[in-house]
């Protein structure tokens, strides 16, 4: 079984959710506990999920190894995929450019 490169062990405990030493230990715990239990549900953080269905265009961008590693590190620290981090930055910049153009008109 391939484990995500974003999972790091050991984990930290979060209230009723204990620390885990391995993926297998964590999987066993989640398989044997009721995630709807109030003490566990209180530890969960809702997240907004956006579909990438509407992202139909693909652009290839090349980076040197150092920049690629820096992007990977930043994305990992923010809990994102590298492509998501880059897309977010590009969309922010596009909004800035649009706003500057609109304000200049």
N, C-alpha and C positions, 0 to 999 in steps of 0.2 A: 504494500500500500504506500502510495506517495503522500507524504505529509507536506503541507504548505510551508514555503520558506518563511512565511510571516509568523508562524507559530514558534514561540520561544519557550523552552522549558529550562528550569522550573518556572511555573507561573506564581503569581501572588494570590493569596486568599482574598475573597471579596465577600465579607459577611458570612452567610450560610454556605457560600460556595468555597470549598477548600482550595489550597494550593495543590498543583499537580506536578509530578516529576517527569511525566512522559505523556505522549499522545494516547497511548493504550490505557494508562491509568485514568486520564480524563474521560476517554470514551466509555470506559467501564462505569465511572461515576454517573455520567449523564444517562447512560442506559438503565441505571438502576434507581434513579431518583425522579420524582414528580416535578417537572419544571413549572407546573401550575401551582405548586405549594406557595403559600403567601410569603414565607421567608425567602424563598428563592426568587419568586417573581419580583420582590422588592429590590433585588440586586440587579435586575435586568434593565438595560437602557434602551428605550425605543430608538430605532434608526430609520431614517428616510431612505428608501431604496428607489432609485430611478432606473428605468429600463434603458438599455442602449439600442433598443429596436430602431429608433429613428436616426441612429448614427450609421448612415449608409456609405459615407465616403471614407476612404482610407488614405492617409498621407504617410509616406516614409520619411523620417528625418534621421540623419546620421549624426552621431556624437563621437568624440574621442573617448577612450576608455575612462579617463579621469572624470569627465563630465557625466558619463553614463553611470559610473559608480556613485557620484554625488547625487544624481537624480534618484537612483535606486535607494540610497540611504534616506534622503528626504521623504520619499514616498513611504518607505517602511516606517519611519518615525511618525508619520501622519496616518498610518493605517490605510494607505491607498495603494493602488497599482500605479506603476510608473506612468502608464499611458493616461490614467485618470488625472494625475498631478499635472502632466504636460497639457492635457486638454483644458483643465481648469485655468491654467495660466494663459493659454492662448485666448480663451473666451473672455477672461478679464481684460486682456489687452485690447481685444476687438471692441469691447464695450467702451473702454477709455478712448480709443480712436473715434468711435461713433459719437461719443459725447463731445469730444473736442471739435469734431467737424460740425456737429449740430450747433454748438455754442458759437462757432465762428461765422455761421450763416446768418 
